[in-house]
Amino acid sequence: MQPVIKLLRPHEWAQFHADGHFAGSPDDLRDGYIHLSTPDQVAPTAAKWFAGVEGLMALTLDADALAPLKWEPARGGVLFPHLYRPLLLGDVLDAAPFAAG
């Protein structure tokens, strides 16, 4: 298993949990895919895009089980996982409050 992480704001997690699927945040919808991070990338992602957001949820997913998942260059040419479909509750292996570090 290769873990990848999706950070969600509290209202996004609540809606995802209620609906059973998540089409994406405004940034995801703008870009046409769900932005994900590896465990090593998630803290810098949180600092850059979620600074000051209280109650973030970190969803752990299995990259090997997600399709279509593409590894594409982002910040500084580093490869990030991008999912080209909505997330489903069944994709989530774990959901826990995010704590940097």
Backbone bond lengths (Angstrom), bond angles and torsions (degrees), N, CA, C in turn:
res aa  C-N    CA-C-N  psi(-1)  N-CA   C-N-CA  omega(-1)  CA-C   N-CA-C  phi
1 M - - - 1.453 - - 1.530 109.40 -
2 Q 1.305 115.74 134.98 1.462 122.24 175.33 1.523 107.71 -113.10
3 P 1.350 118.01 105.18 1.464 119.44 -177.13 1.519 112.73 -73.02
4 V 1.312 114.72 141.60 1.462 123.20 169.29 1.523 106.77 -132.08
5 I 1.325 115.31 156.98 1.456 121.10 -171.94 1.531 109.87 -123.27
6 K 1.333 115.18 139.17 1.462 122.02 169.75 1.520 107.13 -117.85
7 L 1.319 116.86 124.20 1.461 121.63 175.07 1.519 108.88 -91.72
8 L 1.322 115.54 133.47 1.463 121.22 177.85 1.516 110.22 -128.01
9 R 1.323 114.87 141.29 1.458 121.29 171.42 1.536 107.78 -69.82
10 P 1.331 117.25 157.18 1.475 118.85 -176.83 1.528 113.88 -53.59
11 H 1.343 118.53 -43.28 1.465 119.48 -178.77 1.533 111.44 -68.87
12 E 1.341 117.62 -31.31 1.464 120.19 176.74 1.526 110.65 -67.67
13 W 1.345 116.95 -42.70 1.458 121.17 178.40 1.538 110.60 -63.78
14 A 1.308 117.15 -43.32 1.465 120.54 179.36 1.529 110.92 -60.92
15 Q 1.330 116.84 -43.82 1.469 120.27 179.78 1.524 111.08 -68.29
16 F 1.329 117.52 -41.54 1.462 122.29 177.29 1.526 109.55 -59.46
17 H 1.320 116.00 -47.94 1.467 120.44 -178.91 1.525 110.76 -62.45
18 A 1.325 117.90 -38.59 1.468 121.63 -179.88 1.527 112.03 -71.80
19 D 1.341 117.01 -40.15 1.467 121.75 -174.93 1.523 113.92 -86.17
20 G 1.332 116.78 -27.36 1.463 120.42 -176.59 1.519 113.80 85.94
21 H 1.317 116.67 -1.33 1.464 121.07 176.62 1.533 108.71 -151.33
22 F 1.329 115.10 158.27 1.460 121.36 -178.56 1.515 107.81 -137.09
23 A 1.327 116.39 112.30 1.466 121.58 -178.96 1.516 111.62 -77.80
24 G 1.320 117.89 -20.46 1.450 120.66 176.05 1.511 113.43 133.79
25 S 1.321 113.20 161.77 1.458 121.66 173.64 1.527 108.06 -75.07
26 P 1.318 117.88 171.94 1.471 118.35 174.88 1.535 113.13 -54.51
27 D 1.332 117.44 -38.46 1.473 120.24 177.85 1.527 111.10 -66.36
28 D 1.334 116.54 -42.08 1.470 120.46 177.82 1.522 110.64 -60.95
29 L 1.321 115.88 -47.34 1.465 120.56 -178.09 1.528 110.73 -63.14
30 R 1.323 117.03 -40.13 1.468 121.24 177.94 1.529 111.15 -61.67
31 D 1.339 116.25 -41.66 1.462 120.78 -174.11 1.530 113.51 -87.21
32 G 1.333 117.61 -15.86 1.458 120.54 176.29 1.518 115.16 88.31
33 Y 1.329 117.12 14.62 1.460 121.47 177.61 1.522 109.31 -159.27
34 I 1.331 115.63 162.96 1.461 122.12 176.88 1.529 107.92 -85.55
35 H 1.327 116.20 120.80 1.465 121.83 177.33 1.526 109.21 -75.29
36 L 1.316 116.42 127.00 1.456 122.95 176.17 1.525 108.59 -124.86
37 S 1.323 115.83 168.03 1.455 122.01 177.89 1.513 109.36 -137.95
38 T 1.322 116.09 153.41 1.461 120.06 169.81 1.531 107.15 -78.33
39 P 1.325 117.64 167.03 1.472 118.60 176.30 1.531 112.80 -56.16
40 D 1.337 118.22 -34.45 1.466 121.14 178.97 1.526 112.30 -73.37
41 Q 1.314 117.71 -24.33 1.466 121.89 -177.27 1.522 113.42 -91.88
42 V 1.320 117.97 -15.81 1.460 119.96 -168.46 1.529 113.03 -69.02
43 A 1.322 119.78 -37.89 1.475 119.94 179.54 1.528 111.54 -65.11
44 P 1.351 119.60 -47.02 1.465 118.25 175.55 1.532 112.99 -62.97
45 T 1.319 117.07 -34.79 1.469 120.53 176.60 1.525 109.98 -62.78
46 A 1.327 116.68 -45.35 1.465 120.57 179.39 1.522 110.66 -61.42
47 A 1.333 116.36 -43.09 1.466 119.94 -178.91 1.530 111.55 -64.85
48 K 1.328 116.99 -38.23 1.460 120.79 -176.52 1.525 112.54 -77.32
49 W 1.330 117.69 -44.87 1.465 121.41 -169.50 1.525 114.67 -106.79
50 F 1.334 118.08 -15.27 1.463 120.50 -174.59 1.524 112.59 -128.19
51 A 1.313 117.77 20.99 1.466 120.93 -179.12 1.527 110.25 -55.87
52 G 1.330 115.28 129.23 1.458 120.68 177.61 1.514 115.22 82.36
53 V 1.326 118.28 -3.46 1.470 120.81 179.81 1.530 108.24 -81.02
54 E 1.303 116.01 123.61 1.464 122.00 178.36 1.530 109.93 -88.84
55 G 1.312 116.38 146.51 1.463 121.38 171.83 1.520 115.50 76.17
56 L 1.339 117.60 24.13 1.468 119.77 177.78 1.523 110.71 -59.31
57 M 1.317 114.78 141.88 1.467 121.03 174.05 1.522 108.59 -107.98
58 A 1.314 115.89 137.97 1.462 122.31 176.08 1.520 107.63 -107.80
59 L 1.324 115.66 116.50 1.455 121.56 178.47 1.522 108.47 -99.08
60 T 1.309 116.60 126.04 1.455 121.07 177.49 1.522 108.74 -96.66
61 L 1.329 114.98 130.00 1.461 123.41 -178.11 1.523 107.92 -127.22
62 D 1.316 117.20 160.07 1.461 122.56 176.71 1.521 108.50 -99.77
63 A 1.335 117.04 109.42 1.466 121.24 -178.37 1.526 111.24 -57.38
64 D 1.326 117.19 -33.65 1.464 120.69 -178.17 1.525 112.27 -67.76
65 A 1.323 117.13 -20.13 1.469 121.34 -177.73 1.525 112.58 -101.48
66 L 1.328 117.73 -2.37 1.464 121.29 -177.41 1.526 110.65 -98.82
67 A 1.290 115.61 129.11 1.477 119.95 175.93 1.517 107.46 -144.92
68 P 1.309 117.90 141.46 1.467 126.60 -4.72 1.527 112.02 -85.10
69 L 1.322 115.10 117.49 1.462 122.88 177.70 1.518 107.61 -108.39
70 K 1.317 116.10 130.05 1.461 120.95 178.33 1.519 109.25 -122.68
71 W 1.322 115.54 142.27 1.462 122.13 174.89 1.517 106.51 -98.78
72 E 1.340 115.12 113.72 1.451 120.16 -172.83 1.526 110.55 -129.62
73 P 1.334 116.47 148.78 1.470 119.06 -179.38 1.520 111.49 -67.67
74 A 1.321 114.32 138.96 1.468 121.57 176.34 1.527 106.75 -135.08
75 R 1.323 117.29 -130.64 1.465 122.03 -176.73 1.527 112.14 -45.61
76 G 1.322 115.99 115.53 1.456 120.93 175.70 1.517 113.99 65.32
77 G 1.321 117.83 20.50 1.455 121.12 179.60 1.516 114.75 81.69
78 V 1.332 117.53 1.54 1.462 121.72 178.71 1.531 108.90 -70.35
79 L 1.336 116.42 138.80 1.457 120.46 179.58 1.523 110.98 -76.66
80 F 1.327 115.32 129.20 1.462 122.81 176.30 1.524 108.54 -120.31
81 P 1.345 117.41 147.94 1.465 120.37 176.34 1.530 111.03 -79.43
82 H 1.326 115.36 131.93 1.465 122.57 178.06 1.522 108.31 -126.76
83 L 1.321 116.08 126.45 1.467 122.13 -178.56 1.521 109.35 -101.42
84 Y 1.324 115.23 125.37 1.466 121.56 -175.57 1.528 111.56 -99.65
85 R 1.297 116.07 49.56 1.467 124.11 172.25 1.513 107.94 -168.08
86 P 1.330 117.61 165.23 1.466 118.69 176.28 1.532 111.73 -64.33
87 L 1.305 115.46 152.66 1.462 121.06 170.97 1.519 108.81 -78.07
88 L 1.315 115.59 143.96 1.460 121.81 175.12 1.524 108.62 -114.43
89 L 1.315 117.18 151.15 1.468 119.08 178.25 1.517 111.09 -56.68
90 G 1.322 117.52 -34.10 1.459 121.23 178.73 1.520 113.79 -65.26
91 D 1.334 117.68 -16.98 1.467 121.70 176.75 1.523 111.87 -76.69
92 V 1.322 117.24 -20.28 1.467 122.21 -171.84 1.517 109.93 -84.14
93 L 1.331 114.84 118.65 1.466 120.29 176.54 1.516 111.55 -86.24
94 D 1.327 115.99 -32.20 1.461 120.87 -179.76 1.527 108.57 -155.26
95 A 1.304 116.28 146.03 1.457 122.84 174.44 1.526 107.03 -133.31
96 A 1.326 115.36 123.18 1.461 119.99 -177.20 1.522 109.24 -146.52
97 P 1.328 116.91 152.43 1.462 119.03 174.37 1.531 109.95 -56.51
98 F 1.311 116.02 138.01 1.465 120.50 -179.37 1.514 109.89 -81.57
99 A 1.308 114.59 131.91 1.456 121.83 174.22 1.522 107.41 -130.88
100 A 1.324 117.38 112.72 1.460 120.99 -179.93 1.520 109.53 -57.23
101 G 1.347 114.81 137.70 1.444 120.02 -179.42 1.489 110.92 88.75
